[in-house]
Amino acid sequence: MIEQATEFHYQALTPDLILDAIESIGIYPETGLLALNSYENRVYQFRSDDGKRYVVKFYRPHRWTDEQIQEEHDYSLELAENEVPVAAPLIIDGKTLHQYKGFRMALFASIGGRAFEVDNLDQLEAVGRFIGRIHQYAAKQPFVHREALNPQVLGVEPLNYLRESGMVAPSMAHAFFTVVEQVLQKATTIWQGQAFKSIRLHGDLHPGNILWTPDGPGFVDLDDAKQGPAVQDIWMMLTGDRQQQILQLDTLLEGYQEFADFDPRQLVLIEPLRALRMVHYNAWLAKRWQDPAFPMNFPWFGDLKYWEQQTLAFKEQLAALDEAPLSLF
């Protein structure tokens, strides 16, 4: 990952530039641009003069290298070729990654669908089946350029950035950083005590990145594809109390194991992964704060009350790391 120039913002990405960029690859929009929900990149849906709906994605500069983006694209295309319903970039003039006036972009066919219902067990089993198919293929070879998912990348480095950012309310800084350090230490100890197979992952497979189409689930946004344990692509589907999560996990794995074996020992990694996501999220907001979209959409970030709530949330996570992991047996 090449995080630099955190002061970057998208002011130069004007509507005219977006349209010119799309037309530069031979696609001609006939409708306006509908901005889709994305803060890290800029993503727009439109219909072109050929009557088809497309999604264009402009990558945030300095976040990934060209090699990392291309590896994500190749992975998506390979999955699509193996009949996994994933949003893969379109190949235009022999390539998927395009450049226009300093911006890198990719074009996708638009996937129509409604929200995936995580409490619908039939849908959940179907999603589990396709995650199994993804992992069955993904395990065949590792990523070369994409980063690994581990406590250093998603925990220690984000915490160091957060400490240096000055975004944590001074009156809460000591309490906040003390408990986060305790959480990371415990999460790292649990992580290092496990010997798991590392595979290519979707990386950010929460319900918002799944659409329900007439043919079943459709997976979008592999921007955070990483190398790591299979359970990373499963745990964010689990909601509710412990009994509900066990039922959801059982349903997911029933579909999953039609295509790939799941090592139940990885279940102990769920709470460490949740802890890492919490640390990474706070650092992500701090890194992006100079982008005007972030103060506009996350106005509560940085308030004293927010850091009080986060300190409490990390104390609860510290306790969760001491609890017995989910088990199907």
Secondary structure, DSSP 8 states (H G I E B T S, - for coil): -----TT--STT--HHHHHHHHHTTT--B-S--EE-S-SSSEEEEEEBTTS-EEEEEEE-TTTS-HHHHHHHHHHHHHHHHTT--B--B--BTTBS-EEETTEEEEEEE----EE--TT-HHHHHHHHHHHHHHHHHHTTS--SSS-B-SHIIIIIHHHHHHHHHT-S-HHHHHHHHHHHHHHHHHHHHHHHT-----EE--S---GGGEEEETTEEEE---TT--EE-GGGGTGGG--SSHHHHHHHHHHHHHHHTTTS---GGGGGGHHHHHHHHHHHHHHHHHHTTTSTHHHHH-TTTT-HHHHHHHHHHHHHHHHHTTS------
